[in-house]
Amino acid sequence: MNGLIEKLDLQDVLCGVNLKTQSNNLEDIYSELYSRPECKAEREELEKRLYEYFDSLELPDTPTVYDFLVLSMTKKDVIATFNWDPLLIQAYERCSEFTTNLPNMLFLHGNVGVGHCSKDILRGKKGLVCPICCEPFQPTNLLYPITKKNYRNDDFISKNWDDVEKHISESYMLTIFGYSAPSSDKEAVSLLKKAWEKSGAKKFGELSIIDKDEEVKGKWVDFIVPFRYHYQYVENFFDSYLGELPRRSCEAFFACSENQRAMIPDKGFKEGMTWRDIETTIRELLIEEDNTPQGESYPSHYNVTK
């Protein structure tokens, strides 16, 4: 959010506003506009321009970290994102050409690529229609960065928060990827922490943090302390459990920590892989998934066999 106004060339929106904040962070600027009724027109224009910008973003044809992230998980997993952009949606769409066994996705601040039907409580890609009432999915609202957000004002966002709390409270592994827990998200971090504390994995689960800035690790100390013997910090996705043990991170970690079967981390994703490389890497995993009876665990795949 630092310098985003300048990066997107939106200074003209604010040219008539005498801002009190000296910050160039969008969160600080937007929070001030929100608190000043006389700035309503500027705030709404800023919202419109931000939405248009994020809606215009497209992935390149080559594999990106979004694609690796989506393909690193299966239906039992969940990606909960704070991002407004549609890149995860685009990645999900093209990764579905490999398999439909992909993670569920939750949008905690709304998303420009997602639509929803409030009548039938369904969601889908923006532009598609609800399969029940056949009405077009309506765009979701974005939760803009104010100091104190209300996650219950919007039905779509509220439902996503209910779902993420449930999933985290039932999870065995939790990965925090590139989320620095900004000051305007204190309530969000508190909700996530309460959900993680409810997890039955307190003694055995694993917390993983992926971020280039090691200082971010300090912001998650309340998550780490109860699990201080069970956490990982890496700077690069490809060095994480998800990158090294795609589609079997939970199974491989459990086999290692509980059954003392050493992990083999060199069979996973590598930076610079082509689509063909990815297909070759996950082919055996997809076959295992197809051959695993419903309700049974997948083979760990990445562990030494005893």
C-alpha positions in Angstrom: 0.0 0.0 0.0 3.0 2.3 0.3 3.2 4.8 -2.6 0.2 3.2 -4.4 -1.4 6.5 -5.2 1.7 7.6 -7.1 2.3 4.2 -8.7 -1.2 4.2 -10.1 -1.0 7.9 -11.1 -4.1 8.8 -8.9 -2.7 12.1 -7.6 -5.4 14.0 -9.5 -8.1 12.4 -7.4 -6.7 14.1 -4.3 -5.5 17.4 -5.9 -8.3 19.4 -4.2 -7.9 17.8 -0.8 -5.7 19.2 2.0 -4.6 15.9 3.6 -3.6 16.0 7.2 -1.7 12.8 7.1 1.9 13.0 5.9 1.9 9.3 5.0 2.0 8.0 1.4 0.3 4.8 2.5 -3.1 4.2 0.9 -4.5 2.9 4.2 -3.7 6.1 6.0 -4.9 8.3 3.1 -8.1 6.4 2.6 -8.8 6.2 6.4 -8.6 10.0 6.5 -10.9 10.5 3.5 -13.4 8.1 5.1 -13.4 10.1 8.3 -14.1 13.4 6.5 -17.7 13.6 5.1 -16.6 16.6 2.9 -14.3 14.2 1.0 -17.0 11.7 0.0 -16.7 12.5 -3.7 -12.9 12.1 -3.7 -13.2 8.8 -1.8 -15.8 7.4 -4.2 -13.7 8.4 -7.2 -10.6 6.7 -5.6 -12.6 3.5 -5.0 -13.8 3.5 -8.6 -10.3 4.0 -10.0 -8.8 1.4 -7.7 -11.5 -1.1 -8.7 -10.8 -0.5 -12.4 -7.1 -0.9 -11.9 -7.2 -4.2 -10.1 -9.9 -5.5 -12.5 -7.5 -4.8 -15.4 -4.7 -7.1 -14.1 -3.9 -10.3 -15.9 -1.5 -13.1 -15.4 1.2 -13.7 -18.0 1.0 -16.9 -20.1 3.9 -18.5 -18.2 3.5 -20.2 -14.8 3.4 -17.8 -11.8 3.6 -18.3 -8.0 -0.2 -18.0 -8.1 -0.4 -21.2 -10.2 2.1 -23.0 -8.1 0.1 -22.0 -5.0 -3.2 -23.3 -6.4 -1.7 -26.5 -7.6 0.1 -27.1 -4.3 -3.2 -27.9 -2.6 -6.3 -30.1 -2.9 -10.0 -29.8 -2.0 -9.3 -30.4 1.7 -7.3 -27.1 1.7 -8.3 -23.5 1.7 -6.7 -20.3 0.4 -8.0 -17.3 2.2 -6.9 -14.1 0.6 -7.0 -10.4 1.4 -6.1 -9.5 -2.2 -8.6 -7.5 -4.3 -7.0 -8.5 -7.6 -8.4 -11.4 -9.8 -5.0 -13.2 -10.3 -5.9 -16.2 -8.0 -9.2 -16.6 -9.9 -7.3 -16.6 -13.2 -4.7 -19.1 -11.8 -7.5 -21.4 -10.5 -9.2 -21.3 -13.9 -6.2 -22.5 -15.9 -5.0 -24.9 -13.2 -8.4 -26.6 -13.5 -7.1 -27.9 -16.8 -4.8 -30.2 -14.9 -7.3 -31.3 -12.2 -10.5 -30.2 -10.5 -9.1 -31.4 -7.1 -8.2 -27.8 -6.2 -8.5 -25.8 -2.9 -11.5 -23.8 -1.9 -10.9 -20.0 -1.9 -12.2 -17.3 0.5 -12.0 -13.6 -0.1 -11.8 -11.7 3.2 -11.7 -8.2 1.7 -13.8 -8.9 -1.4 -12.4 -9.5 -4.9 -12.9 -7.8 -8.3 -12.9 -11.3 -10.0 -15.7 -12.8 -7.9 -19.4 -12.5 -8.1 -22.2 -13.7 -5.8 -25.9 -14.4 -5.6 -27.3 -13.1 -2.3 -30.6 -14.9 -2.9 -29.1 -18.4 -3.2 -25.9 -17.8 -1.2 -23.7 -18.9 -4.1 -20.6 -17.4 -5.7 -18.7 -17.8 -8.9 -16.6 -15.9 -11.4 -17.9 -12.5 -12.1 -19.9 -12.4 -15.3 -21.3 -16.0 -14.9 -24.8 -16.7 -13.8 -26.2 -18.4 -10.6 -27.0 -22.0 -11.5 -30.1 -21.9 -9.4 -31.9 -18.7 -10.2 -30.0 -18.1 -13.5 -29.5 -14.4 -12.6 -26.0 -12.9 -13.2 -23.6 -13.0 -10.3 -23.3 -9.5 -8.8 -19.9 -8.0 -8.2 -18.6 -8.3 -4.7 -17.9 -5.1 -2.7 -14.3 -4.4 -1.7 -13.4 -3.8 1.9 -11.3 -0.7 1.7 -8.5 0.0 4.2 -10.0 2.0 7.1 -8.6 1.7 10.7 -11.5 -0.1 12.1 -13.2 -2.4 9.6 -16.6 -4.0 10.1 -16.5 -7.5 8.7 -20.2 -8.0 9.3 -21.6 -5.1 7.2 -21.4 -7.1 4.0 -23.1 -10.5 3.7 -20.5 -11.9 1.2 -17.5 -10.8 3.3 -19.2 -11.9 6.5 -19.8 -15.4 5.1 -16.2 -15.7 4.0 -15.0 -14.8 7.5 -17.3 -17.4 9.1 -15.8 -20.0 6.7 -12.2 -19.0 7.3 -12.6 -19.1 11.1 -14.1 -22.6 10.9 -11.4 -23.9 8.6 -8.5 -22.5 10.6 -10.0 -23.9 13.8 -10.0 -27.3 12.3 -6.7 -27.1 10.5 -3.5 -29.1 11.0 -1.2 -26.7 9.1 -1.5 -22.9 8.6 0.6 -20.9 6.2 0.8 -17.1 6.2 2.1 -16.0 2.8 3.1 -12.4 2.2 0.6 -10.9 4.7 2.3 -8.4 6.9 -0.6 -7.8 9.3 -0.9 -4.0 8.8 -2.1 -1.8 11.6 -5.5 -1.4 9.9 -6.1 -5.1 10.1 -5.7 -5.6 13.9 -9.2 -7.0 14.2 -8.6 -9.4 11.4 -5.4 -10.7 13.0 -7.2 -11.1 16.3 -10.0 -13.2 14.6 -7.4 -15.4 12.9 -5.5 -15.9 16.1 -8.6 -16.9 18.0 -9.5 -19.4 15.3 -5.9 -20.9 15.4 -6.1 -21.2 19.2 -9.2 -23.4 18.8 -7.4 -25.8 16.5 -6.9 -29.3 17.8 -3.4 -29.1 16.4 -2.0 -27.0 19.2 0.7 -29.4 20.2 1.3 -31.1 16.8 0.3 -28.7 14.1 2.6 -26.5 12.0 2.7 -22.8 11.4 4.6 -21.6 8.3 5.4 -18.1 7.3 6.5 -17.1 3.8 7.8 -13.6 3.5 10.9 -11.8 2.2 10.8 -9.4 5.2 12.0 -11.3 8.3 10.5 -8.5 10.5 7.1 -9.8 9.5 7.8 -12.8 11.6 7.7 -10.6 14.7 4.1 -9.6 13.9 3.0 -13.2 14.2 4.7 -13.9 17.5 1.4 -14.5 19.2 0.8 -17.3 16.7 4.3 -18.7 17.0 4.7 -18.8 20.8 2.1 -21.5 21.6 3.7 -23.6 18.7 7.3 -22.5 19.1 8.6 -26.0 18.3 6.4 -26.3 15.3 6.9 -23.4 12.9 8.8 -22.6 9.8 10.0 -19.3 8.3 11.2 -19.1 4.7 11.6 -16.2 2.3 10.6 -18.0 -0.9 7.5 -20.1 -1.7 9.6 -22.8 -3.3 11.4 -23.4 0.0 8.1 -23.8 1.9 6.2 -27.0 2.7 3.8 -26.1 -0.1 6.5 -25.6 -2.7 8.7 -28.6 -1.7 5.8 -31.0 -0.8 2.9 -29.9 -3.1 -0.5 -31.5 -2.7 0.9 -33.6 0.2 2.3 -31.1 2.7 0.1 -32.3 5.6 0.6 -35.9 4.9 4.3 -35.6 4.5 4.7 -33.5 7.6 2.6 -35.9 9.7 4.5 -38.9 8.4 7.8 -37.2 9.4 6.8 -35.7 12.8 4.6 -38.5 14.1 5.9 -41.6 12.3 9.6 -40.6 12.0 9.7 -41.0 8.2 12.2 -38.6 6.7 10.9 -36.2 4.1 12.2 -36.0 0.5 11.8 -32.4 -0.5 13.5 -32.4 -3.9 10.5 -33.8 -5.8 8.4 -30.7 -5.6 8.1 -27.5 -7.5 11.1 -25.5 -8.7 11.3 -21.9 -9.7 11.3 -21.4 -13.5 9.3 -24.6 -14.2 7.3 -24.7 -17.5 3.8 -25.9 -17.8 5.1 -29.2 -19.1 7.5 -29.5 -16.1 4.6 -28.9 -13.7 2.5 -31.5 -15.5 5.3 -34.0 -15.1 5.8 -33.2 -11.5 2.2 -33.7 -10.4 1.2 -36.5 -12.8 1.9 -39.3 -10.3 0.3 -37.3 -7.5 -2.9 -36.9 -9.5 -3.0 -40.6 -10.3 -2.6 -41.4 -6.5 -5.5 -39.0 -5.8 -7.8 -40.7 -8.4 -6.9 -44.1 -7.0 -7.5 -43.2 -3.3 -10.9 -44.3 -2.0 -13.1 -41.4 -0.8 -12.5 -40.6 2.9 -9.0 -42.1 3.0 -5.8 -40.2 3.2 -3.6 -39.8 0.2 -0.2 -41.5 0.1 2.4 -39.3 1.7 4.5 -39.4 -1.5 7.4 -37.4 -0.2 8.6 -39.6 2.7 11.2 -42.4 2.9 9.3 -45.8 3.0 10.2 -48.0 5.9 
